[in-house]
Amino acid sequence: MPNGLRINDDEVVELAEMFRLMSDPTRLKIILACLDAPVAVGAMAEALSISASLVSHHLRLLRAARLLQADRRGRQVFYVVGDPHIRSMLNDMADHVAEEAPEAEA
């Protein structure tokens, strides 16, 4: 079956894994928190009201999937969405969710 994106089977699996990771509400909140500027683990934990160790666990998964990038500054590590493709996709999807659904035609 041809596809419009010209993506091979291995890339489909990688893409599905990225969407699976982003399907977890906590991980999605972490990604969204890192869209505009680098954020430290402690600040994320406080903002999400979860432990820093749980945030770190999620961050390991998100970094492995290349959804977030890390930047060590002294003793702290800051995370940011560094890839403009990820940023654009999330902004587009957020816009889509915010749109009002068109009324069904009778």
C-alpha positions as CSV (number, residue, x, y, z in Angstrom):
1,M,0.0,0.0,0.0
2,P,1.6,3.3,-1.0
3,N,1.7,6.2,1.4
4,G,1.9,9.9,0.7
5,L,4.8,10.5,3.1
6,R,7.2,8.0,1.5
7,I,8.2,6.6,4.8
8,N,9.6,3.1,5.2
9,D,8.5,0.5,7.7
10,D,11.3,1.2,10.2
11,E,10.4,4.9,10.2
12,V,6.7,4.0,10.7
13,V,7.7,2.1,13.8
14,E,9.8,5.0,15.1
15,L,7.0,7.4,14.4
16,A,4.5,5.2,16.2
17,E,6.9,5.0,19.2
18,M,7.1,8.8,19.3
19,F,3.3,9.1,19.3
20,R,3.1,6.4,22.0
21,L,5.5,8.3,24.2
22,M,3.5,11.5,23.7
23,S,0.2,9.8,24.4
24,D,1.0,9.8,28.1
25,P,-0.5,13.0,29.6
26,T,2.4,13.6,32.0
27,R,5.0,13.2,29.2
28,L,3.0,15.4,26.9
29,K,2.9,18.1,29.7
30,I,6.6,17.8,30.1
31,I,7.2,18.3,26.4
32,L,4.8,21.2,26.2
33,A,6.6,22.8,29.2
34,C,9.8,22.7,27.2
35,L,8.5,24.2,24.0
36,D,9.5,27.8,24.5
37,A,12.5,27.7,26.7
38,P,14.8,25.3,28.6
39,V,13.3,24.1,31.9
40,A,15.1,22.4,34.8
41,V,13.9,19.1,36.2
42,G,13.0,20.6,39.6
43,A,10.9,23.3,38.0
44,M,9.1,20.7,36.0
45,A,8.5,18.5,39.0
46,E,7.1,21.5,41.0
47,A,4.9,22.7,38.1
48,L,3.5,19.2,37.5
49,S,3.2,18.3,41.2
50,I,5.2,15.1,40.8
51,S,8.5,13.9,42.1
52,A,11.8,14.9,40.4
53,S,12.7,11.2,40.1
54,L,9.5,10.5,38.1
55,V,10.1,13.6,35.9
56,S,13.7,12.2,35.3
57,H,12.3,8.8,34.3
58,H,10.0,10.4,31.7
59,L,12.8,12.7,30.5
60,R,15.1,9.7,29.9
61,L,12.4,8.2,27.6
62,L,11.8,11.5,25.8
63,R,15.5,12.1,25.2
64,A,16.0,8.6,23.9
65,A,13.3,9.3,21.3
66,R,14.9,12.7,20.4
67,L,11.8,14.6,21.5
68,L,13.8,16.7,24.0
69,Q,17.4,17.9,24.3
70,A,19.4,18.3,27.5
71,D,21.8,21.1,28.4
72,R,23.8,20.8,31.6
73,R,24.5,24.1,33.4
74,G,26.6,23.4,36.5
75,R,24.6,21.0,38.6
76,Q,21.3,21.5,36.8
77,V,20.1,19.9,33.6
78,F,17.7,21.9,31.4
79,Y,15.5,20.4,28.8
80,V,14.0,21.9,25.7
81,V,12.3,20.9,22.5
82,G,15.2,21.6,20.2
83,D,13.8,20.2,16.9
84,P,11.7,22.7,15.0
85,H,9.7,19.8,13.5
86,I,8.5,18.6,16.9
87,R,7.7,22.2,18.0
88,S,5.7,22.8,14.7
89,M,3.9,19.5,15.0
90,L,2.8,20.2,18.6
91,N,1.7,23.7,17.8
92,D,-0.3,22.5,14.8
93,M,-2.0,19.8,16.8
94,A,-2.8,22.2,19.7
95,D,-4.3,24.5,17.1
96,H,-6.3,21.6,15.7
97,V,-7.6,20.7,19.2
98,A,-8.6,24.3,19.9
99,E,-10.6,24.6,16.7
100,E,-14.3,24.3,16.9
101,A,-15.6,21.2,15.2
102,P,-17.6,22.0,12.0
103,E,-21.3,21.4,12.4
104,A,-22.5,18.2,10.7
105,E,-24.3,18.7,7.5
106,A,-27.9,17.5,7.5
